[in-house]
Amino acid sequence: MAEYPSLHMIINGEKVSGGGRRTFDVVNPATGETIGALPLAGAADLDRALEVAKEGFAIWRKASAAERAAVLQGAARLMLERREELARIATMEQGKPLAESRIEVMMNVGLFQFYAGECQRIYGRELVRPEGQRSVVRYEPVGPVAAFAPWNFPIGNPGRKLGAPIAAGCSVIMKAAEETPGSALGVLQCLLDAGLPKEVAQAVFGVPDEVSRHLLGSPIIRKLSFTGSTVVGKHLVKLAADNMLRTTMELGGHGPVLVFGDSDLDKALDTAVGGKYRNCGQVCVSPTRFIVEESVFEKFRDGFVERAKAVKVGDGLEEGTQMGPMANPRRPEAMDHLIGDAKSKGAKLHIGGERIGNRGFYYAPSVLSEIPLDATIMNEEPFGPVALINPFRGEEAMIAEANRLPYGLAAYAWTGDAQRQRRLGREIESGMIGINSHMIGGADAPFGGVKWSGHGSEDGPEGVLACMHLKAVHEG
């Protein structure tokens, strides 16, 4: 079994630690025990990272498509070789079941392989002009990128933040979550070991507001890529505006799931329960608000509760665990508050609503139904293992409820009516919609939201192009 690694930052290829720097205690959420001490960047560290990123951009923007592709392909191969080590580190510091961490590694492998191919497909175009004139449209790398990744997908989020800029020819300074640094460092090390020049990608950690203000205030940075909460995202966009930075913002959601009477309820339930409690509900695209047609409401609710009771909760490293602990002590406290508020306003609690044990940050799979719309949990992303199930009458009311909130990241619908499927695809306000499926992501598909859930996309060709700008060149 892999041990938790020693922690450091990576600046110009060097492992930076010690030197009297402040540290952050990394905790195993399954036990509550400290497993590592993470050095935090000071102003001098950030200044050095910025200067190196400037040098890295000058180097990497000139790299050929084949050179960029080779690094990404090589990193994908190394991640495959180190799959078990990376997965165990992720589970130790984040808590999710080992099976989920292994899938996360494979998602990164697929993304890097896809981006390696995209290096060869960054096409401009030549415009039709009279004889003697020439006009072309070029894609060029936008410049050094400041990339901020959260803790809920400790392997996948750093992979997205590093892969797209590197494919585009940019340099990148990544600040992954302080709660889950080992996974992020492992992903970056695969890239460096695959031949990425040491100046091209840096990893720093620190007090989030200090790091974001320092990096985004520098004229060296030309793009911000952020995944996280809507509140923090809005704050960072304001900071980015001062230097007119390009931004890709993947923010919070409150995933509606429309369940119609003509759907295959057993398939919908089996899929939805697995999706709801994946990563303990700490997923930005988690199915959360179940908007159920009245005719099947009781059957769906009872089937959901029955399946939720069977979810095996435990240490993510133990065989058979289906749901691990929450990632940090703040999350169970938030769940207690949100579920308590809903109950006080008349919601029915069918299962859960309480912590499990006195060691680690475990919370029981929970189901609420008939929740008033003014309950906080119906309006703010719970980001935890709770399903909200309410009855609605008819398609129009169900779509209205799906679109009621200012979030629009992921939505889901279950129906056997082909015409309705097309209507829902048009009328639901969301960046991604799964119809009779919860598979809404893929290396070749854009991943992003609308409204308060952000703008821009990761993954797919769009993820690479988000790290580039257009230039029109006209020759007379």
C-alpha positions as CSV (number, residue, x, y, z in Angstrom):
1,M,0.0,0.0,0.0
2,A,1.3,3.4,-1.0
3,E,2.2,5.7,1.8
4,Y,1.2,9.4,1.8
5,P,4.1,11.4,0.2
6,S,6.1,14.2,1.6
7,L,4.7,17.5,0.4
8,H,6.2,20.5,-1.4
9,M,5.6,23.1,-4.1
10,I,7.2,22.8,-7.5
11,I,8.8,25.9,-8.9
12,N,11.1,25.7,-11.9
13,G,11.2,22.0,-11.5
14,E,12.5,22.3,-7.9
15,K,10.7,20.7,-4.9
16,V,10.3,23.7,-2.6
17,S,9.6,23.3,1.1
18,G,11.0,24.2,4.5
19,G,12.8,27.6,4.8
20,G,10.6,28.8,7.7
21,R,7.4,28.8,5.5
22,R,4.0,28.5,7.0
23,T,2.4,25.1,6.7
24,F,-1.0,23.6,6.3
25,D,-2.0,20.3,8.0
26,V,-3.4,17.8,5.5
27,V,-5.9,15.5,7.1
28,N,-7.2,12.0,6.3
29,P,-11.0,12.5,6.4
30,A,-11.6,8.9,7.2
31,T,-9.7,9.2,10.5
32,G,-9.4,12.9,11.2
33,E,-5.7,12.4,11.6
34,T,-3.0,14.7,10.1
35,I,-1.0,12.9,7.4
36,G,1.1,15.7,6.0
37,A,2.4,19.2,6.4
38,L,2.1,21.3,3.2
39,P,4.4,24.4,2.8
40,L,2.6,27.5,1.8
41,A,3.9,30.1,-0.6
42,G,5.0,33.6,0.5
43,A,5.2,36.6,-1.8
44,A,8.8,35.7,-2.9
45,D,7.7,32.2,-3.9
46,L,4.8,33.6,-6.0
47,D,7.1,36.2,-7.6
48,R,9.5,33.5,-8.6
49,A,6.7,31.3,-10.0
50,L,5.5,34.3,-12.1
51,E,8.9,35.0,-13.5
52,V,9.5,31.3,-14.3
53,A,6.0,31.1,-16.0
54,K,7.0,34.1,-18.1
55,E,10.1,32.2,-19.2
56,G,8.1,29.1,-19.7
57,F,5.6,30.7,-22.1
58,A,8.5,32.1,-24.2
59,I,9.7,28.5,-24.5
60,W,6.5,26.6,-24.9
61,R,4.7,28.8,-27.3
62,K,7.4,27.9,-29.9
63,A,7.0,24.2,-29.2
64,S,5.7,22.2,-32.2
65,A,2.4,20.4,-32.0
66,A,4.3,17.1,-32.1
67,E,6.4,18.2,-29.1
68,R,3.3,19.2,-27.0
69,A,1.5,16.0,-28.0
70,A,4.5,13.8,-27.0
71,V,4.5,15.3,-23.5
72,L,0.8,14.7,-23.0
73,Q,0.9,11.2,-24.4
74,G,3.9,10.4,-22.2
75,A,2.2,11.8,-19.1
76,A,-0.9,9.6,-19.9
77,R,1.4,6.5,-20.0
78,L,3.0,7.4,-16.7
79,M,-0.4,8.0,-15.0
80,L,-1.4,4.5,-16.2
81,E,1.8,3.0,-14.7
82,R,1.2,5.0,-11.4
83,R,-2.5,4.5,-11.3
84,E,-2.6,2.6,-8.0
85,E,-0.3,5.0,-6.3
86,L,-2.2,8.1,-7.5
87,A,-5.5,6.6,-6.6
88,R,-4.5,5.7,-3.0
89,I,-3.0,9.2,-2.4
90,A,-6.3,10.7,-3.6
91,T,-8.4,8.5,-1.3
92,M,-6.2,9.1,1.7
93,E,-6.4,12.9,1.4
94,Q,-10.0,13.3,0.0
95,G,-11.9,10.3,1.3
96,K,-13.6,8.9,-1.8
97,P,-13.7,5.1,-2.4
98,L,-10.6,3.8,-4.1
99,A,-12.7,2.6,-7.0
100,E,-13.7,6.2,-7.7
101,S,-10.1,7.4,-7.5
102,R,-9.0,4.8,-10.0
103,I,-11.7,6.0,-12.4
104,E,-10.5,9.5,-11.9
105,V,-7.0,8.5,-12.9
106,M,-8.4,6.9,-16.1
107,M,-10.4,10.1,-16.8
108,N,-7.2,12.0,-16.8
109,V,-5.4,9.5,-19.0
110,G,-8.2,9.8,-21.5
111,L,-8.2,13.6,-21.4
112,F,-4.4,13.9,-21.9
113,Q,-4.6,11.4,-24.8
114,F,-7.4,13.5,-26.4
115,Y,-5.5,16.8,-25.8
116,A,-2.5,15.2,-27.4
117,G,-4.6,14.7,-30.5
118,E,-6.0,18.2,-30.3
119,C,-2.5,19.6,-30.6
120,Q,-2.6,18.6,-34.2
121,R,-6.1,20.0,-34.8
122,I,-5.7,23.7,-33.8
123,Y,-6.8,24.9,-37.2
124,G,-7.0,28.5,-38.3
125,R,-8.5,29.4,-41.7
126,E,-7.7,31.3,-44.8
127,L,-10.3,33.8,-46.0
128,V,-11.4,34.3,-49.6
129,R,-9.7,37.4,-51.0
130,P,-8.9,38.9,-54.5
131,E,-5.7,38.0,-56.3
132,G,-2.7,39.6,-54.6
133,Q,-4.3,39.7,-51.1
134,R,-4.2,37.2,-48.3
135,S,-6.1,37.1,-45.0
136,V,-5.7,34.3,-42.4
137,V,-7.2,33.7,-39.0
138,R,-4.7,32.2,-36.5
139,Y,-5.1,30.7,-33.0
140,E,-2.3,31.6,-30.7
141,P,-1.7,30.7,-27.0
142,V,-3.2,33.3,-24.7
143,G,-0.2,33.4,-22.3
144,P,0.6,32.3,-18.8
145,V,-2.4,30.8,-17.0
146,A,-3.3,31.0,-13.3
147,A,-5.3,27.8,-12.6
148,F,-7.2,27.1,-9.4
149,A,-8.4,23.6,-8.7
150,P,-10.7,22.4,-5.8
151,W,-10.5,19.4,-3.6
152,N,-13.5,17.3,-4.8
153,F,-11.7,15.7,-7.7
154,P,-8.1,15.8,-6.6
155,I,-6.7,14.1,-9.7
156,G,-9.2,15.2,-12.4
157,N,-9.3,18.9,-11.6
158,P,-5.5,19.4,-11.7
159,G,-5.5,17.4,-14.9
160,R,-8.0,19.7,-16.5
161,K,-6.1,22.8,-15.3
162,L,-2.8,21.6,-16.6
163,G,-3.7,19.7,-19.8
164,A,-5.5,22.4,-21.7
165,P,-2.9,25.2,-21.3
166,I,-0.1,22.7,-22.1
167,A,-1.9,21.5,-25.3
168,A,-2.4,25.2,-26.3
169,G,1.2,26.2,-25.9
170,C,0.7,28.2,-22.6
171,S,2.6,28.1,-19.4
172,V,0.6,27.6,-16.2
173,I,0.8,28.2,-12.4
174,M,-1.5,25.8,-10.7
175,K,-2.8,26.3,-7.2
176,A,-4.7,23.1,-6.3
177,A,-6.6,22.8,-3.1
178,E,-4.5,22.7,0.1
179,E,-6.6,19.8,1.4
180,T,-5.6,17.5,-1.5
181,P,-2.0,18.5,-2.6
182,G,-0.5,15.1,-3.1
183,S,-2.7,14.1,-6.0
184,A,-2.1,17.4,-7.8
185,L,1.7,17.1,-7.4
186,G,1.5,13.6,-8.7
187,V,-0.3,14.7,-11.9
188,L,2.2,17.5,-12.5
189,Q,5.2,15.2,-11.8
190,C,3.9,12.9,-14.6
191,L,4.1,15.8,-17.0
192,L,7.6,16.8,-15.9
193,D,8.8,13.2,-16.1
194,A,7.3,13.0,-19.6
195,G,9.6,15.8,-20.8
196,L,7.6,19.0,-20.0
197,P,10.2,21.8,-19.7
198,K,10.5,22.7,-16.0
199,E,9.6,26.4,-16.7
200,V,6.2,25.6,-18.2
201,A,4.2,24.4,-15.2
202,Q,4.5,25.3,-11.5
203,A,2.5,24.2,-8.5
204,V,2.1,26.6,-5.5
205,F,-0.1,26.4,-2.4
206,G,-1.0,29.1,0.0
207,V,-3.7,31.2,1.7
208,P,-6.2,31.3,-1.2
209,D,-7.0,35.0,-1.1
210,E,-3.3,35.9,-0.8
211,V,-2.3,33.7,-3.8
212,S,-5.2,34.8,-6.0
213,R,-4.6,38.5,-5.5
214,H,-0.9,38.2,-6.0
215,L,-1.1,36.1,-9.2
216,L,-4.1,37.9,-10.8
217,G,-2.6,41.3,-10.0
218,S,0.5,40.5,-12.1
219,P,0.7,41.6,-15.7
220,I,2.4,38.3,-16.5
221,I,-0.8,36.3,-16.1
222,R,-3.2,36.5,-19.1
223,K,-5.9,34.0,-18.2
224,L,-7.7,32.7,-15.1
225,S,-9.1,29.2,-15.0
226,F,-11.2,28.4,-11.9
227,T,-13.3,25.6,-10.6
228,G,-15.1,26.1,-7.4
229,S,-18.0,27.8,-5.6
230,T,-20.0,30.6,-7.2
231,V,-19.2,33.0,-4.4
232,V,-15.5,32.6,-4.8
233,G,-15.8,32.6,-8.6
234,K,-17.6,36.0,-8.6
235,H,-14.8,37.4,-6.4
236,L,-12.1,36.1,-8.7
237,V,-13.8,37.5,-11.9
238,K,-13.7,40.9,-10.3
239,L,-10.0,40.6,-9.6
240,A,-9.4,39.3,-13.1
241,A,-11.2,42.3,-14.6
242,D,-8.5,44.7,-13.5
243,N,-6.1,43.2,-16.0
244,M,-8.7,42.2,-18.5
245,L,-7.9,38.5,-18.1
246,R,-9.5,35.8,-20.2
247,T,-11.5,33.6,-17.8
248,T,-12.9,30.1,-17.7
249,M,-15.2,29.7,-14.7
250,E,-16.7,26.3,-13.7
251,L,-18.8,27.2,-10.7
252,G,-21.5,25.7,-8.5
253,G,-24.7,23.9,-9.5
254,H,-27.9,22.6,-8.1
255,G,-28.6,19.7,-10.5
256,P,-32.3,19.2,-11.3
257,V,-33.5,15.7,-12.2
258,L,-36.9,15.6,-14.0
259,V,-38.6,12.2,-13.6
260,F,-41.7,11.6,-15.7
261,G,-44.3,8.9,-15.3
262,D,-43.4,7.3,-18.6
263,S,-39.8,6.6,-17.6
264,D,-38.1,3.4,-16.6
265,L,-38.3,4.0,-12.9
266,D,-36.0,1.1,-11.8
267,K,-33.3,2.3,-14.2
268,A,-33.8,5.9,-13.2
269,L,-33.5,5.0,-9.5
270,D,-30.5,2.7,-9.9
271,T,-28.7,5.4,-11.8
272,A,-29.8,8.4,-9.7
273,V,-28.9,6.8,-6.3
274,G,-25.4,5.9,-7.6
275,G,-25.0,9.4,-9.0
276,K,-26.3,11.1,-5.9
277,Y,-23.9,9.4,-3.4
278,R,-20.9,9.4,-5.7
279,N,-18.1,11.1,-3.8
280,C,-20.5,11.7,-0.9
281,G,-22.5,14.1,-3.1
282,Q,-19.4,16.4,-3.3
283,V,-19.7,16.8,-7.1
284,C,-20.6,20.0,-8.9
285,V,-22.8,18.1,-11.3
286,S,-24.4,15.9,-8.6
287,P,-28.1,15.1,-9.1
288,T,-29.8,17.0,-6.3
289,R,-33.3,18.3,-6.8
290,F,-35.5,15.4,-8.0
291,I,-38.5,16.9,-9.7
292,V,-40.9,14.0,-9.9
293,E,-44.3,13.8,-11.7
294,E,-47.1,13.3,-9.2
295,S,-48.2,10.0,-10.7
296,V,-45.0,8.3,-9.7
297,F,-43.8,10.4,-6.8
298,E,-44.4,7.9,-4.0
299,K,-43.0,5.0,-5.9
300,F,-39.9,6.9,-6.8
301,R,-39.4,8.3,-3.3
302,D,-39.8,4.9,-1.6
303,G,-37.5,3.3,-4.2
304,F,-34.9,5.9,-3.6
305,V,-35.0,5.5,0.2
306,E,-34.8,1.7,-0.1
307,R,-31.7,2.0,-2.2
308,A,-30.1,4.7,-0.1
309,K,-30.4,2.5,3.0
310,A,-28.2,-0.1,1.2
311,V,-25.3,2.2,0.5
312,K,-22.2,1.0,2.3
313,V,-20.4,3.8,4.0
314,G,-16.8,3.4,5.2
315,D,-13.1,4.2,4.7
316,G,-12.5,4.6,1.0
317,L,-9.5,2.2,1.2
318,E,-11.6,-0.6,2.5
319,E,-13.0,-3.2,0.0
320,G,-16.7,-2.8,-0.8
321,T,-17.0,0.8,0.4
322,Q,-19.5,2.7,-1.8
323,M,-19.4,6.1,0.0
324,G,-16.5,7.5,2.0
325,P,-16.4,10.4,4.4
326,M,-17.0,14.0,3.6
327,A,-13.7,15.8,2.7
328,N,-13.3,18.1,5.7
329,P,-15.0,18.9,9.0
330,R,-16.9,21.9,7.5
331,R,-19.0,19.7,5.3
332,P,-20.9,17.7,8.0
333,E,-21.6,21.0,9.8
334,A,-23.0,22.4,6.6
335,M,-25.2,19.3,6.2
336,D,-26.6,19.5,9.7
337,H,-27.5,23.2,9.2
338,L,-29.2,22.7,5.8
339,I,-31.1,19.6,6.8
340,G,-32.1,21.1,10.1
341,D,-33.4,24.2,8.3
342,A,-35.4,22.1,5.9
343,K,-37.0,20.0,8.6
344,S,-37.9,23.2,10.6
345,K,-39.8,24.4,7.5
346,G,-41.8,21.2,7.1
347,A,-39.7,18.9,5.0
348,K,-39.9,15.1,5.7
349,L,-36.6,13.3,6.5
350,H,-36.8,9.7,5.5
351,I,-33.3,8.6,6.2
352,G,-30.0,10.0,7.4
353,G,-29.6,13.6,8.6
354,E,-26.9,12.7,11.0
355,R,-23.2,12.0,11.3
356,I,-21.9,8.5,11.6
357,G,-19.4,7.6,14.3
358,N,-17.0,9.9,16.2
359,R,-14.0,9.4,14.0
360,G,-13.5,11.1,10.7
361,F,-16.1,13.1,8.8
362,Y,-18.8,10.6,7.9
363,Y,-22.3,11.6,7.2
364,A,-25.3,9.2,6.5
365,P,-26.9,9.1,3.0
366,S,-29.9,11.3,3.4
367,V,-33.3,11.7,1.7
368,L,-35.7,14.7,2.2
369,S,-39.1,15.0,0.5
370,E,-41.8,17.6,0.2
371,I,-39.4,20.4,0.9
372,P,-40.7,23.9,0.8
373,L,-39.1,26.0,-1.9
374,D,-38.0,28.6,0.7
375,A,-35.8,26.1,2.5
376,T,-32.2,27.1,2.2
377,I,-31.3,23.7,0.8
378,M,-33.6,24.2,-2.2
379,N,-31.8,27.4,-3.2
380,E,-28.1,26.8,-2.2
381,E,-25.9,23.9,-3.4
382,P,-25.8,21.4,-0.6
383,F,-22.6,19.7,-1.9
384,G,-23.3,16.6,0.2
385,P,-25.1,13.2,0.4
386,V,-28.7,14.4,0.4
387,A,-31.4,13.9,-2.2
388,L,-34.3,16.4,-2.4
389,I,-37.5,14.8,-3.8
390,N,-40.6,16.8,-4.5
391,P,-43.8,16.1,-6.5
392,F,-44.9,18.3,-9.5
393,R,-47.8,18.3,-11.8
394,G,-47.0,18.2,-15.5
395,E,-44.1,19.0,-17.8
396,E,-44.5,22.8,-17.7
397,A,-44.3,23.0,-14.0
398,M,-41.4,20.6,-13.9
399,I,-39.4,22.7,-16.4
400,A,-40.2,25.9,-14.5
401,E,-38.8,24.4,-11.3
402,A,-35.7,23.1,-13.1
403,N,-35.0,26.7,-14.4
404,R,-36.0,28.5,-11.2
405,L,-32.6,28.9,-9.7
406,P,-29.7,31.0,-11.1
407,Y,-27.6,27.9,-11.5
408,G,-27.2,26.1,-14.8
409,L,-24.4,23.5,-14.8
410,A,-25.9,20.1,-15.2
411,A,-29.5,18.8,-15.5
412,Y,-31.0,15.4,-16.0
413,A,-34.3,14.0,-17.2
414,W,-36.0,10.6,-17.4
415,T,-38.7,10.0,-20.0
416,G,-39.6,7.6,-22.7
417,D,-41.3,10.2,-24.9
418,A,-38.9,11.1,-27.8
419,Q,-40.6,14.4,-28.5
420,R,-40.4,15.4,-24.9
421,Q,-36.7,14.5,-24.8
422,R,-36.1,17.1,-27.6
423,R,-38.2,19.7,-25.8
424,L,-36.3,19.2,-22.6
425,G,-33.0,19.5,-24.5
426,R,-34.1,22.9,-25.8
427,E,-35.9,24.3,-22.8
428,I,-33.8,23.4,-19.8
429,E,-31.3,26.1,-19.0
430,S,-28.1,24.2,-18.4
431,G,-24.7,23.8,-19.9
432,M,-25.0,20.0,-19.9
433,I,-28.1,17.8,-19.9
434,G,-28.3,14.0,-19.5
435,I,-31.5,12.4,-20.8
436,N,-32.1,8.9,-19.6
437,S,-28.4,8.9,-18.5
438,H,-26.2,10.6,-16.0
439,M,-23.1,10.4,-18.3
440,I,-22.7,14.0,-19.2
441,G,-18.9,14.2,-19.5
442,G,-16.2,13.0,-21.8
443,A,-12.7,14.0,-22.9
444,D,-14.2,15.1,-26.3
445,A,-17.2,16.9,-24.9
446,P,-17.3,20.5,-23.5
447,F,-17.8,20.7,-19.8
448,G,-19.2,24.0,-18.4
449,G,-22.3,25.9,-17.3
450,V,-24.5,28.9,-17.8
451,K,-25.9,31.6,-15.6
452,W,-24.3,31.6,-12.1
453,S,-22.6,28.3,-12.9
454,G,-20.0,30.1,-15.0
455,H,-18.8,30.5,-18.5
456,G,-16.4,28.9,-20.9
457,S,-15.7,25.2,-21.2
458,E,-13.1,22.6,-20.2
459,D,-12.5,19.4,-22.0
460,G,-13.2,18.8,-25.7
461,P,-11.7,21.1,-28.4
462,E,-13.3,24.0,-26.6
463,G,-11.0,23.4,-23.6
464,V,-7.9,23.9,-25.6
465,L,-9.3,26.9,-27.6
466,A,-10.3,28.5,-24.3
467,C,-6.5,28.9,-23.7
468,M,-6.0,30.6,-27.1
469,H,-6.9,33.9,-28.7
470,L,-7.7,34.7,-32.3
471,K,-5.6,36.8,-34.5
472,A,-6.6,38.0,-38.0
473,V,-3.6,38.7,-40.3
474,H,-4.3,40.7,-43.5
475,E,-1.7,40.9,-46.3
476,G,-2.0,43.4,-49.2
